[in-house]
Amino acid sequence: MINNDFNFKEDEQTAIDNFREYLRIPSVHPNVNYDACVRFLQAQAESLKLPCRVYHCKPNNPIVVISCIGSEPSLKSILLNSHMDVVPVFEDKWKYKPFDAHIDEHGNIYARGSQDMKCVGIQYLEAVRRFKAENVVLKRTLHISFVPG
């Protein structure tokens, strides 16, 4: 957790903390060990009280699907997708360590994956977190998939 010098609301702070935790997982392509990503995503699903399934279509390449069941599950569902891996890192080209998820004095977060693609996956989860906090129930079931690269 960061020092909340920016006066973030509690839900914003949770989102930032979750984002930074995910960014700290060094899931560098091409030889990715996805175990830490899977554990992180399972913990997120548990915190949201949502079902989570892990599929293994190919060894060492898990697909994580977190589902938010809609009020009318017979309707066609919605699938949002992101990937868990990041491209290789050349640390000497970075101002901050690429897996520290450094936050500067302006609130900018520096880390590999902060723009592609871990940011998108976290945005999906945090949107669902806000829906649940506001007692919003979607009609359609929403599936969020996290796939290997």
C-alpha positions in Angstrom: 0.0 0.0 0.0 1.3 3.5 -0.8 1.4 6.5 1.4 -1.9 8.1 0.4 -0.5 11.6 -0.1 -3.0 12.1 -2.9 -6.1 11.8 -0.8 -7.5 8.9 -2.8 -10.9 7.6 -1.8 -10.8 4.0 -0.3 -12.1 2.4 -3.5 -9.5 4.3 -5.6 -6.7 3.3 -3.2 -7.8 -0.4 -3.4 -7.7 -0.2 -7.2 -4.2 1.4 -7.1 -3.0 -1.2 -4.7 -4.4 -4.1 -6.8 -2.9 -2.6 -9.9 0.5 -2.2 -8.4 0.4 -5.8 -7.0 -0.4 -7.2 -10.4 2.4 -5.1 -12.0 4.9 -6.5 -9.6 4.5 -10.0 -11.1 7.3 -10.4 -13.6 5.4 -12.3 -16.2 7.9 -11.7 -19.0 7.4 -13.3 -22.4 8.5 -15.7 -23.9 9.2 -18.0 -20.9 6.5 -17.0 -18.5 5.7 -18.7 -15.3 2.0 -17.8 -14.9 1.6 -19.2 -11.4 1.8 -15.9 -9.6 -0.6 -14.3 -12.0 -3.1 -17.1 -11.5 -2.8 -16.9 -7.7 -3.3 -13.1 -7.9 -6.4 -13.4 -10.1 -7.9 -16.1 -7.9 -7.4 -13.9 -4.9 -9.1 -11.0 -6.8 -12.1 -13.3 -7.7 -12.3 -14.4 -4.0 -12.3 -10.8 -2.8 -15.1 -10.1 -5.2 -17.0 -13.3 -4.3 -17.0 -14.3 -7.9 -16.5 -17.8 -9.4 -13.1 -18.3 -11.0 -12.0 -21.2 -13.3 -8.6 -22.0 -14.6 -8.4 -23.9 -17.9 -5.3 -25.6 -19.2 -5.6 -26.0 -23.0 -1.8 -26.2 -23.4 0.7 -27.0 -20.6 2.0 -24.0 -18.7 -0.4 -21.7 -20.4 -3.4 -21.2 -18.1 -6.5 -19.3 -19.0 -8.2 -17.7 -16.0 -11.9 -16.8 -16.3 -13.7 -14.8 -13.6 -17.4 -14.6 -14.0 -20.0 -12.2 -12.8 -23.3 -13.9 -13.2 -26.1 -11.7 -14.5 -29.7 -11.4 -13.3 -30.7 -13.1 -16.6 -28.1 -15.7 -17.3 -30.0 -17.1 -20.2 -29.1 -14.0 -22.2 -25.9 -14.1 -24.3 -22.9 -13.3 -22.1 -20.2 -10.7 -22.5 -16.5 -11.6 -22.6 -13.8 -9.1 -21.8 -10.2 -10.3 -22.5 -6.7 -9.4 -21.5 -3.4 -11.1 -21.4 -1.2 -11.8 -18.4 2.3 -11.6 -20.0 4.5 -8.6 -20.7 7.1 -8.0 -23.4 10.8 -8.4 -22.5 12.5 -5.8 -20.3 15.8 -3.9 -20.8 16.2 -2.6 -17.3 19.0 -0.2 -18.2 16.5 1.7 -20.3 14.1 2.3 -17.3 14.1 5.2 -15.0 12.6 3.0 -12.3 12.8 -0.8 -11.9 10.3 -2.3 -14.3 8.6 -4.5 -11.7 8.6 -2.2 -8.6 5.4 -0.4 -9.7 7.0 2.9 -8.6 4.6 5.7 -8.0 6.1 9.2 -8.3 5.2 12.5 -6.6 2.6 13.1 -9.3 0.9 9.8 -8.9 2.3 8.3 -12.1 2.9 4.5 -11.9 5.9 3.1 -13.7 6.1 -0.6 -14.5 6.1 -3.0 -17.4 2.5 -3.8 -18.2 1.2 -0.5 -16.9 -0.2 0.3 -20.4 -0.2 -3.1 -22.1 -2.0 -5.1 -20.8 -2.2 -5.5 -17.1 -3.9 -2.1 -16.8 -6.8 -3.3 -18.9 -7.4 -6.5 -16.8 -7.3 -4.5 -13.6 -9.7 -2.0 -15.0 -12.2 -4.8 -15.8 -11.9 -6.1 -12.2 -12.1 -2.7 -10.6 -15.2 -1.9 -12.6 -16.9 -5.0 -11.3 -15.7 -4.1 -7.8 -17.5 -0.8 -8.1 -20.6 -2.4 -9.6 -20.8 -4.7 -6.6 -20.2 -1.9 -4.1 -23.1 0.0 -5.7 -25.3 -3.1 -5.8 -25.4 -2.9 -9.6 -26.4 -6.3 -11.1 -25.9 -6.7 -14.8 -28.6 -8.5 -16.8 -26.0 -10.4 -18.8 -23.3 -12.6 -17.4 -19.9 -11.0 -17.7 -16.8 -13.2 -18.1 -13.4 -11.7 -17.8 -10.6 -13.8 -19.3 -6.9 -13.6 -18.6 -4.9 -15.4 -21.2 -1.3 -16.3 -21.9 0.5 -14.3 -24.6 
